[in-house]
Amino acid sequence: MSTVSKGKGYEREMRRALLDHGFPARRTPRSGATAWAKGDIEFLPAAVRSGMWSAEEYSKRDDLWRQFDWDTETRISRPDIRRVECKRRKVPSWLKDCLEHDVVCLREDRGETVVVMKLDTWLELMK
């Protein structure tokens, strides 16, 4: 399997996980390789959507996505859409050891803190 199909397959898997947990989600055009769309997946958090449709129906309705889409003139993305970057890599053994906890926080010296957690934990927190 090529690296490209492996990456797209993982993006689809992550989109499906978001849909299954009730989050309208779609893959980003060209995996975010544009100046105006970043990340591999876009989704709407629970606080944003109206609840009138299922996540699957919501994701297919272009008219609803346009409400939350980019301003095409300024190319500034809306803050209410969340973006996910998907990387399929081997998890280092030191990190696997830490994943017995709910959340792992990492930071370089004078850097920003990054939070790592299992997918199910993150999906529950996002609801």
Phi and psi in degrees as a GROMACS rama.xvg file:
@    title "Ramachandran Plot"
@    xaxis  label "Phi"
@    yaxis  label "Psi"
@TYPE xy
-73.9513  160.339  SER-2
-61.2271  -38.5521  THR-3
-63.4299  -48.8362  VAL-4
-68.2092  -31.3055  SER-5
-65.2188  -42.8909  LYS-6
-65.8173  -44.8521  GLY-7
-64.4745  -38.831  LYS-8
-62.0469  -40.5599  GLY-9
-68.4979  -38.9092  TYR-10
-60.3609  -44.0564  GLU-11
-63.7628  -39.9797  ARG-12
-61.1079  -43.3133  GLU-13
-68.3098  -39.0713  MET-14
-61.4173  -43.4964  ARG-15
-62.9724  -40.5281  ARG-16
-61.5813  -41.9909  ALA-17
-64.1336  -45.8692  LEU-18
-59.8382  -44.3755  LEU-19
-62.7829  -24.4136  ASP-20
-98.5925  11.728  HIS-21
90.3518  13.3343  GLY-22
-102.028  119.597  PHE-23
-59.4938  128.39  PRO-24
-144.97  152.146  ALA-25
-148.217  153.183  ARG-26
-74.1271  142.236  ARG-27
-75.5724  138.72  THR-28
-54.8895  131.667  PRO-29
54.1706  33.3436  ARG-30
50.4901  38.4858  SER-31
75.538  16.3414  GLY-32
-85.8356  43.4399  ALA-33
-130.738  166.64  THR-34
-73.4141  -21.6311  ALA-35
-110.173  -11.8997  TRP-36
-127.87  119.401  ALA-37
-116.424  155.313  LYS-38
87.1859  174.252  GLY-39
-98.5225  -28.824  ASP-40
-137.128  142.341  ILE-41
-114.318  142.406  GLU-42
-147.963  159.441  PHE-43
-103.077  123.726  LEU-44
-65.5759  161.92  PRO-45
-57.0988  -34.7169  ALA-46
-68.1694  -19.0854  ALA-47
-89.955  -39.5431  VAL-48
-81.3547  157.375  ARG-49
-83.3612  -21.8113  SER-50
86.7852  6.52182  GLY-51
-76.8631  -27.2288  MET-52
-124.227  163.155  TRP-53
-71.9216  163.451  SER-54
-59.2049  -39.0389  ALA-55
-64.3167  -46.8371  GLU-56
-63.9484  -42.8336  GLU-57
-59.8727  -42.0147  TYR-58
-66.0184  -27.4565  SER-59
-87.3095  -12.0809  LYS-60
-90.375  101.239  ARG-61
-61.7189  -33.9264  ASP-62
-64.1982  -34.8732  ASP-63
-73.1576  -37.9013  LEU-64
-65.1634  -34.0025  TRP-65
-61.414  -27.6599  ARG-66
-59.9428  -32.6835  GLN-67
-108.977  8.83838  PHE-68
-83.1067  -179.972  ASP-69
-69.4629  152.273  TRP-70
-77.663  111.416  ASP-71
-67.3455  -23.083  THR-72
-79.2347  -42.5539  GLU-73
-97.2147  -13.8827  THR-74
57.1554  32.8222  ARG-75
-98.6625  127.28  ILE-76
-78.7697  150.529  SER-77
-78.2412  140.149  ARG-78
-73.1598  -13.8959  PRO-79
-84.1786  -7.1046  ASP-80
-94.5748  131.559  ILE-81
-97.9136  144.646  ARG-82
-118.416  142.333  ARG-83
-122.854  132.917  VAL-84
-104.386  125.811  GLU-85
-105.393  125.593  CYS-86
-129.2  125.409  LYS-87
-104.293  100.879  ARG-88
-138.633  162.827  ARG-89
-69.0247  131.032  LYS-90
-82.66  127.096  VAL-91
-60.0424  147.791  PRO-92
-61.8192  -35.3497  SER-93
-64.7086  -32.2187  TRP-94
-75.9828  -38.7753  LEU-95
-57.4492  -39.9422  LYS-96
-62.5694  -33.4599  ASP-97
-76.2937  -20.0072  CYS-98
-75.7911  6.02393  LEU-99
-72.9399  -14.6116  GLU-100
-92.2751  163.377  HIS-101
-69.8795  -37.804  ASP-102
-139.312  140.486  VAL-103
-118.704  127.632  VAL-104
-108.182  132.314  CYS-105
-126.184  145.692  LEU-106
-155.937  134.618  ARG-107
-76.5038  163.466  GLU-108
-57.8551  127.894  ASP-109
58.3377  26.0101  ARG-110
-108.501  -178.058  GLY-111
-89.1852  145.744  GLU-112
-76.567  136.136  THR-113
-116.659  137.611  VAL-114
-108.087  132.307  VAL-115
-120.276  132.854  VAL-116
-152.36  165.471  MET-117
-69.4842  151.537  LYS-118
-57.0165  -47.0338  LEU-119
-60.2813  -39.7133  ASP-120
-63.2491  -45.5099  THR-121
-63.7606  -43.635  TRP-122
-63.1571  -37.9489  LEU-123
-66.767  -40.0165  GLU-124
-67.0304  -30.1234  LEU-125
-74.3649  -17.7567  MET-126
